[in-house]
Amino acid sequence: MAELSTLARPYAKAAFEFAVDASDLKGWAYSLATSAAVTQHAAVVKLLRSPSSTPAQQAATIIDLCGDVLDVTGQNFIVILSENRRLTLLPQISLQFEAMKANREKAVDVDVTAAQPLDAQQQQMLSDALSKKLQRKVNMQVSLDKSLLGGAVIRAGDTVIDGSIRGRLTKLAESLNS
């Protein structure tokens, strides 16, 4: 998997730098996400793996399937990827582009899994506290998991804060058993 991200990095960086220069990060992010989703469809995967399909055919198919989502520069990007036989990297390119975009915007996506529903005031307090701790704008998604018993588990990238009762009980059991 590391090899795919290494191969995708220069393309993601080039797309990101172009999007910054064009002041169109949102548009490029959407175009890349859409084209990445298209390349993961079973019929398209089969086309991309087929030794009989030419790069021009592959690019034309992706461009047709994406429709109006791709502007001329997006279409050119697809053509370059296809000429270099790198269309299968689009999902990785899209992920890396999103990471660069979030870093530039000083934003982070946070997933909160709570045992009980959080009202608007609790969500705002949690978002403010996380923004201060992470020094970034927080885009928070809240979901429920009754198996937590109480509390919440917060995931922000590689950072996990386990404030659930289940997590605390597990830590207590580990410390008693050691």
LOTORNU-984901 format. One line per 4 residues: their letters; for each residue x, y, z of N, C-alpha, C. Coordinates in Angstrom, 1 decimal, padded with zeros to 4 digits. Layout:
<tidos>
A> X,Y,Z,X,Y,Z,X,Y,Z; ...
</tidos>
This chain:
<tidos>
MAEL> 000.8,-001.2,000.0,000.0,000.0,000.0,000.9,001.3,000.0; 002.0,001.2,000.7,002.9,002.3,000.7,003.4,002.7,-000.7; 003.5,001.7,-001.5,004.0,001.9,-002.9,003.0,002.8,-003.7; 001.7,002.5,-003.5,000.6,003.2,-004.2,000.7,004.7,-003.8
STLA> 000.8,004.9,-002.5,000.8,006.3,-002.0,002.1,007.0,-002.5; 003.2,006.3,-002.6,004.4,006.9,-003.1,004.2,007.3,-004.6; 003.6,006.4,-005.4,003.4,006.7,-006.8,002.4,007.8,-007.0; 001.4,007.9,-006.1,000.3,008.9,-006.2,000.8,010.3,-005.8
RPYA> 001.8,010.4,-004.9,002.2,011.7,-004.3,002.5,012.8,-005.3; 003.3,012.5,-006.3,003.6,013.6,-007.2,002.4,014.1,-008.0; 001.5,013.2,-008.3,000.3,013.6,-009.0,-000.6,014.5,-008.1; -000.8,014.0,-006.9,-001.6,014.7,-005.9,-001.0,016.1,-005.7
KAAF> 000.3,016.2,-005.5,001.0,017.5,-005.3,000.8,018.4,-006.5; 001.0,017.9,-007.7,000.8,018.7,-008.9,-000.6,019.2,-009.0; -001.6,018.3,-008.7,-003.0,018.8,-008.8,-003.3,019.8,-007.7; -002.7,019.6,-006.5,-002.9,020.5,-005.4,-002.4,021.9,-005.7
EFAV> -001.1,021.9,-006.2,-000.5,023.2,-006.6,-001.3,023.9,-007.7; -001.8,023.2,-008.7,-002.5,023.8,-009.7,-003.8,024.4,-009.1; -004.5,023.6,-008.3,-005.8,024.0,-007.7,-005.5,025.3,-006.8; -004.4,025.3,-006.1,-004.1,026.5,-005.3,-003.9,027.7,-006.2
DASD> -003.1,027.6,-007.3,-002.9,028.7,-008.2,-004.2,029.2,-008.8; -005.1,028.2,-009.1,-006.4,028.5,-009.8,-007.4,028.9,-008.7; -007.1,028.9,-007.5,-008.1,029.2,-006.4,-009.3,028.4,-006.5; -009.1,027.1,-006.7,-010.2,026.1,-006.9,-010.0,024.8,-006.2
LKGW> -009.6,024.9,-004.9,-009.4,023.7,-004.1,-010.7,022.8,-004.0; -011.8,023.5,-003.8,-013.1,022.8,-003.6,-013.4,022.0,-004.9; -013.3,022.7,-006.0,-013.7,022.1,-007.3,-012.8,020.9,-007.7; -011.5,021.1,-007.5,-010.6,020.0,-007.7,-010.8,018.8,-006.8
AYSL> -011.1,019.1,-005.5,-011.3,018.0,-004.6,-012.5,017.2,-005.0; -013.6,017.9,-005.5,-014.8,017.2,-005.9,-014.5,016.4,-007.2; -013.8,017.0,-008.1,-013.5,016.3,-009.4,-012.6,015.1,-009.1; -011.6,015.2,-008.3,-010.8,014.0,-008.0,-011.6,012.9,-007.2
ATSA> -012.4,013.3,-006.3,-013.3,012.4,-005.6,-014.2,011.6,-006.5; -014.8,012.4,-007.4,-015.7,011.8,-008.4,-015.0,010.8,-009.3; -013.9,011.3,-009.9,-013.2,010.4,-010.8,-012.6,009.2,-010.1; -012.2,009.4,-008.8,-011.7,008.2,-008.0,-012.8,007.2,-007.8
AVTQ> -014.0,007.7,-007.5,-015.2,006.8,-007.4,-015.5,006.0,-008.7; -015.4,006.7,-009.8,-015.6,006.1,-011.1,-014.6,005.0,-011.3; -013.4,005.2,-011.0,-012.3,004.2,-011.3,-012.5,003.0,-010.4; -013.3,003.0,-009.3,-013.5,001.9,-008.5,-014.7,001.1,-008.8
HAAV> -015.4,001.5,-009.8,-016.6,000.7,-010.3,-016.1,-000.5,-011.0; -016.8,-001.7,-010.8,-016.3,-003.0,-011.3,-016.0,-003.0,-012.8; -016.9,-002.4,-013.6,-016.7,-002.4,-015.0,-015.5,-001.5,-015.4; -015.3,-000.4,-014.7,-014.2,000.4,-015.0,-012.9,-000.2,-014.6
VKLL> -012.9,-000.9,-013.5,-011.7,-001.7,-013.0,-011.3,-002.7,-014.1; -012.3,-003.4,-014.6,-012.0,-004.4,-015.7,-011.4,-003.7,-016.9; -011.9,-002.5,-017.3,-011.4,-001.8,-018.4,-009.9,-001.4,-018.2; -009.7,-000.9,-017.0,-008.3,-000.4,-016.7,-007.3,-001.5,-016.6
RSPS> -007.8,-002.7,-016.3,-006.9,-003.9,-016.2,-006.7,-004.6,-017.5; -007.6,-004.3,-018.5,-007.5,-004.9,-019.8,-006.3,-004.5,-020.6; -005.5,-005.5,-021.0,-004.3,-005.1,-021.8,-004.7,-004.6,-023.2; -005.9,-004.9,-023.6,-006.4,-004.5,-025.0,-006.9,-003.1,-025.1
STPA> -007.2,-002.4,-023.9,-007.7,-001.1,-023.9,-006.5,-000.1,-023.9; -006.6,000.9,-024.8,-005.5,001.9,-024.9,-005.7,003.0,-023.9; -004.6,003.7,-023.6,-004.7,004.8,-022.6,-005.8,005.8,-023.1; -005.8,006.1,-024.4,-006.8,007.0,-024.9,-008.2,006.5,-024.7
QQAA> -008.5,005.2,-024.9,-009.8,004.7,-024.6,-010.2,004.8,-023.1; -009.2,004.5,-022.3,-009.4,004.6,-020.8,-009.7,006.0,-020.4; -009.0,006.9,-020.9,-009.2,008.3,-020.5,-010.6,008.8,-021.0; -010.9,008.4,-022.2,-012.2,008.9,-022.8,-013.3,008.3,-022.0
TIID> -013.2,007.0,-021.5,-014.3,006.4,-020.8,-014.4,007.1,-019.4; -013.3,007.4,-018.7,-013.4,008.1,-017.4,-014.0,009.5,-017.6; -013.5,010.2,-018.6,-014.0,011.5,-018.9,-015.5,011.5,-019.2; -016.0,010.6,-020.0,-017.4,010.4,-020.3,-018.2,010.1,-019.1
LCGD> -017.7,009.2,-018.2,-018.5,008.8,-017.0,-018.5,010.0,-016.0; -017.5,010.8,-015.9,-017.5,011.9,-015.0,-018.4,013.0,-015.5; -018.6,013.1,-016.8,-019.5,014.2,-017.3,-019.0,015.6,-017.0; -019.9,016.4,-016.6,-019.6,017.8,-016.4,-018.8,018.1,-015.2
VLDV> -018.5,017.1,-014.4,-017.7,017.3,-013.1,-016.3,017.7,-013.5; -015.8,017.2,-014.6,-014.4,017.5,-015.0,-014.4,018.7,-016.0; -013.7,019.7,-015.7,-013.5,020.8,-016.6,-012.3,020.4,-017.5; -011.9,021.3,-018.4,-010.9,021.0,-019.3,-009.6,020.6,-018.6
TGQN> -009.2,021.3,-017.6,-008.0,021.0,-016.9,-008.1,019.6,-016.2; -009.2,019.3,-015.6,-009.5,018.0,-015.0,-009.4,016.9,-016.1; -009.9,017.2,-017.2,-009.9,016.2,-018.3,-008.4,016.0,-018.8; -007.6,017.0,-018.8,-006.2,016.9,-019.2,-005.5,016.1,-018.1
FIVI> -005.8,016.3,-016.9,-005.2,015.5,-015.8,-005.5,014.0,-016.0; -006.7,013.7,-016.3,-007.1,012.3,-016.6,-006.3,011.7,-017.7; -006.1,012.5,-018.8,-005.4,012.1,-020.0,-003.9,011.8,-019.6; -003.3,012.7,-018.8,-001.9,012.5,-018.4,-001.8,011.2,-017.5
LSEN> -002.8,011.1,-016.6,-002.7,009.8,-015.8,-002.8,008.6,-016.6; -003.7,008.6,-017.6,-003.9,007.5,-018.5,-002.7,007.2,-019.4; -002.1,008.2,-019.9,-000.9,008.1,-020.7,000.3,007.4,-019.9; 000.3,007.7,-018.6,001.3,007.1,-017.7,000.8,005.9,-017.0
RRLT> -000.3,005.4,-017.4,-000.9,004.1,-016.8,-001.1,004.3,-015.3; -001.6,005.4,-014.9,-001.8,005.7,-013.5,-003.2,006.0,-013.0; -004.2,005.7,-013.9,-005.6,005.9,-013.5,-006.0,005.2,-012.3; -005.4,004.0,-012.0,-005.8,003.3,-010.8,-005.3,003.9,-009.5
LLPQ> -004.5,005.0,-009.7,-004.0,005.7,-008.5,-005.0,006.8,-008.1; -006.0,007.0,-008.8,-007.0,008.2,-008.5,-007.5,008.1,-007.1; -007.9,007.0,-006.5,-008.3,007.0,-005.1,-007.2,007.5,-004.2; -006.0,007.1,-004.4,-004.9,007.5,-003.5,-004.6,009.0,-003.8
ISLQ> -004.7,009.4,-005.0,-004.4,010.9,-005.3,-005.5,011.7,-004.6; -006.7,011.3,-004.7,-007.8,012.0,-004.1,-007.6,012.1,-002.6; -007.2,011.0,-001.9,-007.0,011.0,-000.5,-005.9,012.0,-000.1; -004.8,011.9,-000.8,-003.6,012.8,-000.6,-004.0,014.3,-000.8
FEAM> -004.8,014.5,-001.9,-005.2,015.9,-002.2,-006.0,016.4,-001.0; -007.0,015.6,-000.5,-007.8,016.0,000.6,-007.0,016.3,001.9; -005.9,015.5,002.1,-005.1,015.7,003.3,-004.3,017.1,003.1; -003.8,017.4,001.9,-003.1,018.6,001.7,-004.1,019.8,001.8
KANR> -005.3,019.6,001.3,-006.3,020.7,001.4,-006.7,021.0,002.9; -006.9,019.9,003.7,-007.2,020.1,005.1,-006.1,020.8,005.8; -004.8,020.4,005.5,-003.7,021.0,006.1,-003.6,022.5,005.8; -003.9,022.8,004.5,-003.8,024.2,004.1,-004.9,025.0,004.8
EKAV> -006.1,024.4,004.9,-007.2,025.1,005.5,-007.2,025.0,007.0; -006.2,024.4,007.6,-006.1,024.2,009.0,-007.4,023.6,009.6; -007.8,022.5,008.9,-009.0,021.9,009.3,-008.7,020.4,009.6; -009.5,019.8,010.4,-009.4,018.4,010.7,-010.8,017.7,010.8
DVDV> -010.9,016.5,010.3,-012.2,015.8,010.4,-012.1,015.0,011.7; -013.1,015.1,012.5,-013.2,014.4,013.8,-014.4,013.6,013.8; -014.2,012.3,014.2,-015.4,011.4,014.4,-015.5,011.2,015.8; -016.7,011.5,016.3,-017.1,011.3,017.7,-018.1,010.2,017.8
TAAQ> -017.8,009.1,018.6,-018.7,008.0,018.8,-019.1,008.1,020.3; -020.4,008.4,020.5,-020.9,008.6,021.9,-021.9,007.6,022.3; -022.0,007.4,023.6,-022.9,006.4,024.1,-024.3,006.9,024.1; -024.5,008.2,024.3,-025.8,008.9,024.3,-025.8,010.0,023.3
PLDA> -026.9,010.4,022.8,-027.0,011.5,021.9,-026.5,012.8,022.5; -025.7,013.6,021.7,-025.2,014.9,022.2,-026.1,016.0,021.6; -026.5,016.9,022.5,-027.3,018.0,022.1,-026.4,019.1,021.4; -027.0,020.1,020.8,-026.2,021.1,020.1,-025.2,021.8,021.0
QQQQ> -025.5,022.1,022.2,-024.6,022.8,023.1,-023.4,021.9,023.5; -023.7,020.6,023.7,-022.6,019.7,024.0,-021.6,019.6,022.8; -022.2,019.5,021.6,-021.4,019.3,020.4,-020.6,020.6,020.2; -021.1,021.8,020.5,-020.4,023.0,020.3,-019.3,023.1,021.3
MLSD> -019.5,022.7,022.6,-018.5,022.7,023.6,-017.3,021.8,023.2; -017.7,020.6,022.8,-016.7,019.6,022.4,-015.9,020.1,021.2; -016.6,020.7,020.2,-015.9,021.2,019.0,-014.9,022.3,019.4; -015.4,023.2,020.3,-014.5,024.3,020.7,-013.3,023.8,021.4
ALSK> -013.5,022.8,022.3,-012.3,022.2,023.1,-011.4,021.5,022.1; -011.9,020.8,021.2,-011.0,020.1,020.2,-010.3,021.1,019.3; -010.9,022.1,018.9,-010.3,023.2,018.1,-009.1,023.8,018.8; -009.3,024.0,020.1,-008.2,024.6,020.9,-007.1,023.6,021.1
KLQR> -007.4,022.4,021.4,-006.4,021.4,021.6,-005.6,021.0,020.3; -006.3,020.9,019.2,-005.7,020.5,017.9,-005.2,021.7,017.1; -005.6,022.9,017.5,-005.2,024.1,016.8,-005.6,024.1,015.4; -006.8,023.6,015.1,-007.4,023.6,013.8,-008.9,023.7,013.9
KVNM> -009.5,024.1,012.7,-010.9,024.1,012.6,-011.4,022.6,012.6; -012.4,022.3,013.4,-012.9,021.0,013.5,-014.2,020.8,012.7; -014.2,019.7,011.9,-015.4,019.3,011.1,-015.8,018.0,011.8; -016.8,018.1,012.6,-017.2,017.0,013.5,-018.4,016.2,013.0
QVSL> -018.2,014.8,013.1,-019.3,013.9,012.8,-019.6,013.1,014.0; -020.8,013.1,014.4,-021.2,012.4,015.7,-022.0,011.1,015.3; -021.7,010.0,015.9,-022.5,008.8,015.8,-022.7,008.2,017.2; -023.6,007.3,017.3,-024.0,006.6,018.5,-023.5,005.2,018.5
DKSL> -023.1,004.7,019.7,-022.7,003.3,019.9,-023.1,003.0,021.4; -024.2,002.3,021.5,-024.8,002.0,022.9,-023.8,001.1,023.6; -022.9,000.3,022.9,-022.0,-000.6,023.6,-020.9,000.1,024.4; -020.8,001.4,024.3,-019.8,002.2,025.0,-020.2,002.3,026.5
LGGA> -021.4,002.1,026.8,-021.9,002.3,028.2,-022.1,003.7,028.6; -021.1,004.5,028.3,-021.1,006.0,028.7,-019.9,006.6,028.1; -019.9,007.9,028.0,-018.7,008.6,027.5,-018.7,008.7,026.0; -017.4,008.8,025.4,-017.3,008.9,024.0,-015.9,008.6,023.6
VIRA> -015.7,008.2,022.3,-014.4,007.9,021.7,-014.3,008.9,020.6; -013.2,009.7,020.6,-012.9,010.7,019.6,-011.7,010.3,018.7; -011.9,010.4,017.4,-010.9,010.1,016.5,-010.6,011.3,015.6; -009.4,011.8,015.6,-009.0,012.9,014.7,-007.7,012.5,014.0
GDTV> -007.8,011.9,012.8,-006.6,011.4,012.1,-006.1,010.2,012.9; -004.8,010.3,013.3,-004.1,009.3,014.0,-004.4,009.4,015.5; -005.0,010.5,016.0,-005.2,010.7,017.4,-006.5,010.1,017.8; -006.5,009.2,018.9,-007.7,008.6,019.4,-007.8,009.0,020.9
IDGS> -008.9,009.6,021.3,-009.1,009.9,022.7,-010.3,009.0,023.2; -010.0,008.0,024.0,-011.0,007.1,024.5,-011.5,007.5,025.9; -012.6,008.2,025.9,-013.2,008.7,027.1,-014.4,007.9,027.5; -014.5,006.7,026.9,-015.7,005.8,027.2,-015.5,005.0,028.4
IRGR> -016.6,004.7,029.0,-016.6,003.8,030.2,-016.0,002.4,029.9; -016.4,001.9,028.7,-015.8,000.6,028.3,-014.3,000.7,028.2; -013.8,001.8,027.6,-012.3,001.9,027.5,-011.7,002.0,028.9; -012.3,002.7,029.8,-011.7,002.9,031.1,-011.7,001.6,031.9
LTKL> -012.8,000.8,031.7,-012.9,-000.5,032.4,-011.8,-001.5,031.8; -011.6,-001.4,030.5,-010.6,-002.2,029.9,-009.2,-001.9,030.4; -008.9,-000.6,030.5,-007.6,-000.1,031.1,-007.5,-000.6,032.5; -008.5,-000.5,033.3,-008.5,-000.9,034.7,-008.2,-002.4,034.8
AESL> -008.9,-003.2,033.9,-008.7,-004.7,033.9,-007.2,-005.0,033.6; -006.7,-004.3,032.6,-005.3,-004.5,032.2,-004.3,-004.2,033.3; -004.6,-003.1,034.0,-003.7,-002.7,035.1,-003.8,-003.7,036.3; -005.0,-004.3,036.5,-005.2,-005.3,037.6,-004.5,-006.6,037.2
NS> -004.5,-006.9,035.9,-003.9,-008.2,035.5,-002.4,-008.2,035.3; -001.8,-007.0,035.4,-000.3,-006.9,035.2,000.4,-006.9,036.5
</tidos>
